[in-house]
């Protein structure tokens, strides 16, 4: 709690172990278990009594881009209100420049720099503050991967079955997400074709959906389906709908996805699929990460991760469609959770051909509950994400995570960078601090999440290997999670990472909070 409007209770507030705000690389002594947070003392920002909000901009060698480390109180007030922060909170701004090199993507890259060159500063939104001198930017080496705006998905046709209510609801609308992987980011299609099927939609709703997609630059056709038909059959119907489409002859892969399926790297998706023979009968996807779900539903491609069908396979499904959707087949597709579209699709293929599932494990179904940090902070180079809009599953913001790819390339999304002062940037997802040091194997996934519905302790082991224990409520980790990212007028990308002081995860073993104040870290990625 705040003892005065502009001062912190330093017993539990977060700071870094630096000797001065101008010494970004000074040596540091190791922090003991009991003095970590006492050593990292936060201080209030220096107030500007004259209320002068003039800016001080400067540059560093190797970048011509001006950097301004002022306290933009208008923006801070907006974030304070938007994210429900208290009137006084910690704020730090850090510039990042990338060094694109002919190197492979690494899961973890260690930097010879500190993340915080000075102590975290506390600001009160009712006041104004003097600008500060920006520290030298963090320099991050990344692979010379392509930019998403240049992707070409003209070999793919995607089919989605959903409801107009979900499509149009701001909380569940997929339009912004699809704009990332189905357009060039400038209002034009990247060649990927989308067929959207809306159950029981009116003519007005179909037209509105088509208009929204066209305005975003997405090449889409919108259809109506009969909501009285079982959902599993509506899902299977996507395949003959795509196969019979007039533009199918120019496609190599027909892909069924959910409305919360997200492809992070369009270039890599195209490159990976070139290793398969699209002229043969192919059924490509991935299992659930939770072995419970495989035992329950069977060894099929779990559709939220994306199911890739070659045209010969789609032809076979189309020819057998009537028998595949019979009442008997619908009953067979009921695993106890109702008829499953993934089951009816799998049985339509395997009961009528010799084709079996080919696993592509870089697709992710993400059948997990609770805090998804362990996955997103694992440094994996994922092709797809799923189940990220809540409703019992986790909440994530991939359309924001991937905005930084315009500067550092597709490979750097969710790539990890470890600094000398024990911070790890999981790019686009979180900035985490480990006050007692990083003394664990970062190659192991942190078990922050849980399966549904029965946790046997080893549900995820066949996917991730044995996971290391969660650091929740241990006092050994505290993180700021990305809530938004914006492409600025000057070409930079601003990432806003937020931490709430009452976050249930960031507690000491005795239950006390690791920090008594909220916090924002802003990372600004400089354009090349």
N, C-alpha and C positions, 0 to 999 in steps of 0.2 A: 504494500500500500504506500501511497505517497505521504511523506511526513509534512511536506510543504508543496505548494503548486508546482515549483520548479526544481524540486530535489527528490532524490530516490532514497528508499531504504536500501542502503548499500550492502546490507547483510545478504540479500538474495538477488540483487539485480545482476544483469549480464554485462560483462565487459570483456575486453581482450587483455592479454598480458603484454602490453607494449610499454616502452619507456617514455615515448613521446609521440605526439601526433605527426612529427616529421621524420621519425625513424621507422620506416616500414620494414626493414630487414634486420633490426637489432637482435642480438642473441637473447634467448629467453631461458629461464630456469624451468625445470620440470615442475608441474603443479602436483601437489599431493592430493590425496583423496578428500581431505577435509578443508583445504584452503583454496580449492579451485575457484569458486565463485567469489570468495573474499578478495582474491588477487585480481579478478577481472572487474574492477570497479567502474561503474558508469558515471558519467558526469553530465550536468546540464549543458546544453549548447549555450554559447555566448549570446546574450540578448543584444538587440540593436535598439538602444534607447531612442535613437532619432527616427525610428520606424522607416529607415531608408532600406528599400528592397532592391537596390542596384545590384547588378550581377558582375561577377569577376570571371572572365573566361580566359583560358590559357591552353596551350598544347604541350605535348611531350615529344621527344624525338621518336621517329618511326610512325607518327600519326599527325596528320594535318588537321584533324577534326578538333574543334574547340570543345573544351570540357568545362562545365560550370557546376560547382559544388555549393550552390546557394540553398537556402531553405525556402522552397516555393510553397508558401503557406496555403495558397489556394488549392494546390494539389494535395497537400497533407490533410487539409480539412475535408476534402472530398473523400480521401481514403479512410479517414477516421470515421466519417459517417457511413460510408459504404460497407465497411467491414466491422462496424460496431466496436471500435476501439475506445479506450478511455481518453479523456482530454489531453493527457500527457503520455507520450509513448516514446520508445527508442526509435531512432531513425539513422540509417547509414546508407550512403550512396557510393557505389563502386563502379568504375569504368573498366571495361574489358576489351582488349583487342585480340584478334585471333591471328595465328600464324598458320596459314594453310600450306601443308607440306605433302609431299608424296610419301606418306607413311600410312600404315594400316590403322584402322580405328582401334583404340585401346579401351577396355572396360574401365580402367582407372589410370589417370595420368597424374604423376606427382610433380608439383610445381615448386620451384625454389623461391617462393614469395609467400608473404603473409596475406591472409585474406583481409584482416582488419589492420590498417596501418596506424590506427589510433583507437582510443576508447569509444565505445558506443555513446552517442549523445542523446539526451532526452530533450524533447521539444514539447511545448505546450501550444495547442492550436489557437489559443487566444492571444498569442504574442508573435513578435517577429524577431528574426535573428540575423546576425551578420553572416555574409558569405564566407566560406572557408576555402583554403587552397586545396585543390584536388590532389590526392596522392597519385603516384605513377600508376598507370593502369595495370591490371593483371594481364599477363600475356599467356594465352592458351594455345598450345600446338594442337592442331586438328588435321585430320586427313583431308585431302583435296577432293572431297566428295561433291557430286553435282548439287545444284540448287533445285528445290522443288518446282520452281516456276518454269523450268525447262523440261519437265517430264513429258513423256509421250505414252499414254495408255490406250492408244488406238487399237490395240490387239484384244482389249477386254470389253465385255459387256457385263454390267452388274444388275442384279435383280433384288428388289426389296419389297417386302409385304408388311404394311403397318396400318395405322389408323390416322385419319386426318387430324384428330385431336392431338395425338402425339406429335405429328408433323408440325402443327401450327403453334403448339404451346412453347413459349420462350424457354421453359425449363427443359424441354425434351426435343426441341426442333433440331434436326440434323443438318440444316442447310449450311451453317457456318463450318461445320466439320467437313461436309462433302466439298465445300469450296476449296479446302486445302488440297485434297487429293484427286479432285476431278476437274480443276481449272488451272490456268497458268498464273493465277493470283492477280490478273489484270482484267478480269471480266470476260475471259474467253475459255472455251473448253480445251482440255489437254488431249482430247481424242477419246477418252473413256465415255462409254454410253451407259446411261442409267435408265432402267425401267422401274418406275415406282407404282406399286399397286396399293390402293387405299380401300379398305373394306367399308362398304356402305356409304361411300362418299357421294355427295350430291354433285350435280353438274357445276354449281357455283364453287364448291370446294375443290373439285378437280381443276377448274380453271385458275383458282387462286394458287394452288400448289404449283401448277405449271408456270405461272407468272413469277412466283418467288424463285423457282429454280432458274428460269431464263434470266432474271435480273442478276443472279449470282454468276452467270456464265456457264452453268451446268447444262450439258446436252442431255435432256431427259424427256421421256414420254411418260405420261401419267394415265393410269387405268383405274377402273372401279372393279372391285370384287364383291361377291355376295357374302355378307357377314354370317349368314346361316350355315355356310359350308364350314366344316371343322378347320381350325387354324392350321393343323398339320397338312391338310389337303391344299389350303390356300398357299402354303409354303411350297409344296411340291409343284403347284401350278406355275410357279415362276419359271421352271425349266422349259416346258413347252412354249411358254410365252416368249422367252428369249430365243429359243430355237426357231420359232416361226417368224420372228421379227425380220422386217425387210433389210435391216442392216447387219444381220447376223453373218452373212457371207464374208464380210471383211474382218471377222473376229476369229481369234484362236481360242479364247477362253471365255466361258460363260460362268459367272460367279454369283452364287447366292450369298447374301450378307444380311445382317440385321440392321435396323435403323441406328443402332449404337455400335456399329463396327467402324473402326478408324484405321486407315493405312498410313503409317508414319513416313515411309520412304518409297514414293512412287517409282523412282528410278531403280531402286534395289528390287522392288516387287517385279518389275518388268525383267530385270536381269536374272533373278532367281528362276522365274518361270520359263526362261529360255532353255534351261537344262532339261526340261521335260519335252517329250515328243507329243505335240498337240494333235498329230494325225492319228495317234493311237487312242484307244479307249482309256481315259485317265480320270481318276476320282481322287482329288488331292485335298488334304485338310489336316487337322490336328485333333488330338484327344483333349478332353478336359484335363486340367492340371490335378484335379481331385480324383483319386482312384475310386472313391465312392460312386462318382457319377458314371464312370466307365462300367462298373459292376451293375449299376442300376439301369443304364440306358443301352449299353452295348458298345462294341468297338467301331463307332462311326465317326465321321468328321463332325465336330461340334460347330454348328453353323454360325455362331456369333463371331468366330475367328475368321470366317470366310471359307467357302467350299468352292473349289475350282474344278470345273468340268470341261473336258475337251469336247469339241463338237460331236465326235462319234458317240461319246457317252450321253450327251444331251439328246442325240437322235434316238438312241435306244430307250431312254426314259420317255420320250415323246411317243414312241411307238407302243410302249407298254403302259401308257398313262392310265387308260381306263381300268385295267386290272389292278394297277398299283394303288388306286384310290378307292377301291371297293370297301364296303363296310367291314369285311373280314380283315382287310389290310389295316384299316384304321384301328380296329380293336387290337391287332397285333402290335401296333405302334404305341399302345398305352403301357407305359412302364410303371404305372402307379401314380404318375404325376399328370395324367391325361395323355391323349395321343400326341406324340412328338414328331415334329416335322423332320428332324434329323434322322429318326428311326425309319420313317416311311420312305425317305429318300434313299437311305442306305439299302433297305430291303428291296426297293425297286431296282437298284443296280445289281446287287449280289444275287437276288433270286432269279434274275433274268439274263445274267451274263457271268463271265469268269472274272470280271473286273473286281479288284479289291482296293481298299483304301491305301493310298500312298501318303505317308506322314511327312508333313512339312512343319517341323517343330518351332520355327521362328514365327508362326502364327500363334496368337494367344487368345484363348477363350476367357480367361480370368474368372473362373468360378470360385470366387473367394469373398468372404465377408470381412467387415471390420476395416482396419487401417491398411491400405494397400502399399504403404511406403516401402516395405521390404522388397516388393517386386520393382517398383519404379526407381528405387535407389540401388538396384543391383547392377546397373550398367549394361543391361542386356540390349542388344541391337534388334529390337522387336520389329517384325513386319506389320503386325496388326494388334489392336487393342479391342476390348469388348467389355460390356457390363460396367461402364464408367458413369452412368447417369443416376446412380442411386436406386431408389425403389427396392431396397433390401440389399442391393449390391453396393460397391464402393462409388465414390464420387471423384472424378478426375476431370481435367480440362485440356485434352490433347490439342484442341485447336489453338490454345494459347501456348502449350508446351513447344509446338513446332514452329512458332513464328521466328524464333532465333535461327532456324535453318536457312533463312534468306541471307544471313550473314556468314554463318560458319559451315553451311552445307548440311545435307540430310543426315549424315552420319553422326553429327554432334548432338542431336536431340537425345536426351537422357544419358549422355556420356558423362563420366564422373571425373572430377578434378580435385585432388587433395592438396591442401596448402600446408605450409610449415607450422602454422599455429592451430592445427587439428580441426580444420573445417573441411567438409566435403561438399562440393557443388555437384548435385545431380541435375545436370543442365535442363532447365525447364520445369523441374518438379520441386526441388527443395534446396535449401542451404542448411546444412546440419553442422552443429558444433559438438565436439566431444571433449568436455572439459578435463577429463582424466586421461586423455590421450586415446589414440587409435591402436589398441592393443589386441585386436581381434582380426580374423581373416576376412578381409573385404571381398574375397571371392565367394564366400558363402552368403546365401540369402538370409536376411534377418526375418525371423518368423513373427511378423507383426500382424498377420492376417489369420483367419480361421476358415475351415471348410464348412460346407452345409450338406446335410444337417448334423452328421455325426463326426466328431473329431476323434480319430483313433490314435492321433499322435504322429502317424506316418503317412497321412493321406497324400501329401505333396512330395514325398521323398523320391518317387520314380521320375518326377519332373525336375525338381530343383536339387536333388540330393538332400542329405540331412541338413536342416537349416540351423543357423546359430540362434541362440535365445534372443527374444525381444529385449530391447533396452528401455522399454516403457517403464516408468516409475522407478528407475534405478539411479537417477541423478547423473547418468553417464552420457546422456545425449539430449540435445534440445534442437529443434529445427524450425525454420521459417518455410512455409509452404507456398508455392506459387499460386496466386489467385488471378492474375491477369498479366498479359503481355501486349505491348502496343508497338506498332511500326510508326516511328515518328516521321515528321516532315523532312528531317535532315537525313533520313535513311537509317538512323540508329534504331535499335530495338530495346525498349525498356521493359524489364521484368520486375514485377512487384511481388515480393515474398512476404508473407504475413505470419506473425506468431501471436497467439492470445495467451495472456498470463495465466488464465484458468484452464488451459488445455489439459485434459485428463492424463495425457501421455507424459507431460514434462513435470514430473514430481520427483522429489527425493525419496529414499526408502522409508522415511518416517511420515510420508504423506504431505509434507510441506511443498509449496511450489518452488521450482527452480528459479523463477523470476516473479516479481510482484508487479511488473508492468508489461504492457503489450509492446510489440515491435514490428517495424517494417524495414526490410532490406531491399533497396532498389539497385538492380544491376543494369547497366547501360552498355550494350554491345555496340562498339564503334564500327561504322561501315568501312570497308576496305578503301 
